[in-house]
Amino acid sequence: SGDAEGAIHDLNGVLQMPSSQADAFEAEFLLGDAFTAQGTWGLAVEHYQRALELWPGLLDSYLHERIARAMGFNGEFSGAIGEYQSAIAAPRAGDTLYLREKLAEVYVLTGNDEAALEQYNFISANSSSDFTNARMDLLSGQTLLRLGRTEEAYSRYQDAVNNYPQSADSLTALVSLVDAEVEVNDYTRGL
């Protein structure tokens, strides 16, 4: 049909007919995506959960990620935290560092800055990307400032500036240092 409403109608039709486990799984998964496209978060969660129940072990990490995202958008932060943790724990292709960053975002939204900081530190310790490491320095610095740990925050900002100068997040860290009147080497500042 080309639109979410039409897709929902068609996929519900598939579920009304006798179908294989694979067809039912796919319909539930796609219904979750269609309800996500509409911003109907509760129904998206329901269908992703049904897909998990239909074929556990197939795409668990990806489904938990989608459930977490929908719960987060729906303001169900404690549920989102659990789902992100499940997504991280389940097997998947590639690493889960970006899931840890999403988990940290939810921790920040719930005021759990210490837990967010733990995630940022884990990501920094396990990433080989300069851009990711600069971002973790910036986010850690912002979090440390909220926690009142100013010197640690400035140290993280300085790390971004000194070690990852190509990253836009390093520039943001530099601006934060300059705004706070923290001494920064003119060479590092690009002057």
ABEGO torsion letter per residue (X at the ends): XGBAAAAAAAAAAAAABBBBAAAAAAAAAAAAAAAAAAGBAAAAAAAAAAAAAABBGAAAAAAAAAAAAAAAAAGBAAAAAAAAAAAAABBBBEBAAAAAAAAAAAAAAAGBAAAAAAAAAAAAAABABAAAAAAAAAAAAAAAAAAGBAAAAAAAAAAAAAABAABAAAAAAAAAAAAAGBBBBAAAAGX
